[in-house]
Amino acid sequence: MNILKITRSLLLLFIALLLISCSDESPQVNQNSVPPALQSTEMELEQELIARARGIHEQVITLDTHADINTRNFTQENNYTMDLETQVTLPKMEAGGLDVAWFIVYTGQAELDDAGYAAAYANAIDKFDAIHRLAEEIAPDQIEIAYTSDDVRRINSSGKKVAMIGIENAYPIGLDMSNIEDFHDRGGRYMSLAHNGHSQFADSNTGERDDVWLHNGLSPMGRDAILEMNKWGIMVDISHPSKDAIMEMLDLTQAPLIASHSSARAMSEHSRNLDDETLLRIKENGGVVQTVAFKSYLNAEKNTRNAEAISRLNASIAADLGYEILSFAERNSLNSADRAAYDVQLSEIGRLAAPRIADEVNAVAPPVDVSDFVDHIDYLVEFIGLEHVGISSDFDGGGGVEGWNNAAETFNVTFELVKRGYSEEEIGLLWSGNLLRVLDEVQRIAAELQAQ
């Protein structure tokens, strides 16, 4: 930990202890009992930190490596220029100072057969086309697709938002390896070889649930895919594959790789998080871990307590209304009309619950928040070095924490980093510098491989 971080931490601790000492019996501070001079000092420190954080936030390029999309939100009638309920839109990016969003070509895992591959390919192309439609037809004056780090800096300097493309699951490649080059040409700059289920390329982390594996790591085709990705300049993403598959990728790749949205397993046990052995291999490889703001990955116990408290509140409201809350499986088994009617009931329950969440849920079972998220960043920085750590949200794919639950709240991450003593240079590396360094190296190596 650097001197600035230590100084900030000690100062904040000193103020906290002073505040506690001013209360009569409880650490819950009554502001009316705090001496005016101390209140003033606390407010001045807070305002100083906010001003410093805002200055940094405006200077660095903020980049989030994982935002899922639904192509229904990429039409002329319904799109990201509008105030949609999605966690990411252009107005929300503007409000929160998020400069770069990696939009994700995600495909769920299905059968490893010709029909499955054809459907997956069609899904992927639909999402590629949607991202291009937003940037090239719907809002070309507001957002542009970047293919290199130079593009990112150029577009950001122009005042526009930046779109980049990640591919979550190589399943749509099918059995045609030439699709890897094609996906690169469409703008894909990272790709994972599996998602939640074993693909034709690699085992998934989900094999930990039942200890059933398809390849015991990578398939022969998966090994070839690593070489193809290196050749065409697509960053290898290790966020979803199994540990054995990840270790093989680290052995095979000629370029640094990334975890596009993962956190530290030592901090919270989850198969989607990376254990210390894997983290050290990523450091050796020169790669970067994009810490993800996903509640159950950051603090599973805390998230469970909060979710249970919300469920109790919702169940109480539902009982008062005479409604029954169904499981996901039960909801999905309904016909379309019944499902629509049930969703209206859920919306009503949510509307009635919203004003009660603070007192009846968060006060007794606090939600996973920005502080928990930055705890993982701190751990990774201390363990593998700041140059190997980045930031991601998994917005619109299950991600988001209290304080950073949509793109409009992006500043809160920078503010938390400043409170912990990170410098402007360090924050710039965390937000985008480290990831863009890896992209540069991957593309440099690709050029050399293509020239051979």
C-alpha positions, 0 to 999 in steps of 0.5 A: 500500500502506498504512502498516500493510501496509508495517509488517507486511511489513517486520516479517515480512521482518526475522524471515525474514532473521534466521532465515535468518542463523541457519542455517549454510549453507542457508536451510532453518532448523533450529529447534533452531539458532534462539536461544530468544529469537528463537523466542519472538519469532516465536511471539509474533508468530504468535499475535498475528496469529492472535488478531487475525485470529480477532477480525476473522473473527468481526466481518466478514460473510464472503461467497463469491459462487460455490458450485456445487451438485448437487441430489442433495445437497438432499433430505431423505435427503442434504443440507447439514446432513450431513457430505457430501464436498462442499466446502460444507456447513452444518457446514463453513460453521460450522467455517470461519466462512463466513457467506454462500454464493451457491449457483449455478443452473448450466446447461451450454451445449447446442444453441440450439433449443427442446429445448435451451432446455426442458431447460435451463429444467427444470435451472434450476428444479430448482436453484432449487427445491433451494436453497429446499428447503434453506432453507425445508424441510430446515434453516430454523433453520440457513440462510435465503435473502437477497434484499437486503443488509439481509436478509444483515445481519439473517439473519447477526445471527440466528446463521443462515447465509445463502444467496443465488442466482447464475445461471451461464449465461442459456441457460435463459432460452430465447427468453422474456425474461419468464423474467428477471423470473421468475428474479429472483422466484425469488431470482436476484441475479446472472446471466452471459449465457454459460458455456463455450460461446456462448449465444443472448445472448453469446459465451463466453471459450472462443472464444479457443481456436479463434477461432470466435465466434457474435455477436462480442460480444452478440447483439441479444437479449443487449443487451436482456437487459442492460436487463432485468437492470438493470430487475429488479435482477439484477447482470450477471456478466461472469466467463464471456463473451468480452471483446468481450461484456464491453465491450458490457455495460459500455457498455450497463449502467446499473448496476455489474456484477460478475465473480462468480469471476475473477482477474487475467490479468496475474498468470496467463494464462487466458481466464477471467481479466480483463486490465488494460483490462477491469479499468479499465473495471470500476473506472470502472463502479463494479463489483467483481471477486470474486477466485476461488480456482481453481488454474489461474487463479491460477498455471497453471505452478505448478498444472501442475507439481503436477498432473504430480507427482500424476499420476506418483504415481498412475500408479506406484500404479496400476501396482503394483496392475495398474490402468490410469488412463484419460482423462476421455473414456475413463472417460466412454465406459464403461458404467455398471457398468464406470465404477462399477468403475473409480471404485472403483479410482480411490478405492483409488489416491487412498487409497494416494496420500494419505499420500505427497502431502506428501513425494512431491508437495508437497515437490517441486512445491508446490500453488497455495495461499492465498498465491497466491490473495491475490497476486491480491487484492493485485494487484487492490487495487493496480490498481483499488482495494480497493473493487472487489475481493471473494472467491469460491471456485468450490467444488464447481465446480473451485475450492479451493486449498491452505489454502482447499479447503473452507468449513471452511478459510475463516479461512485467507483472513482470516489471510493478509490480516491477515499482509499488513497489511489492516485490519479495515475493509478485510477487511470490504469484501473479504469482503462490503462491496464486493459488497453495495454493488454489490447495493444500487446495482443494486437502487436503479437497478432501483426507479427503472427500474420506476417510470418 
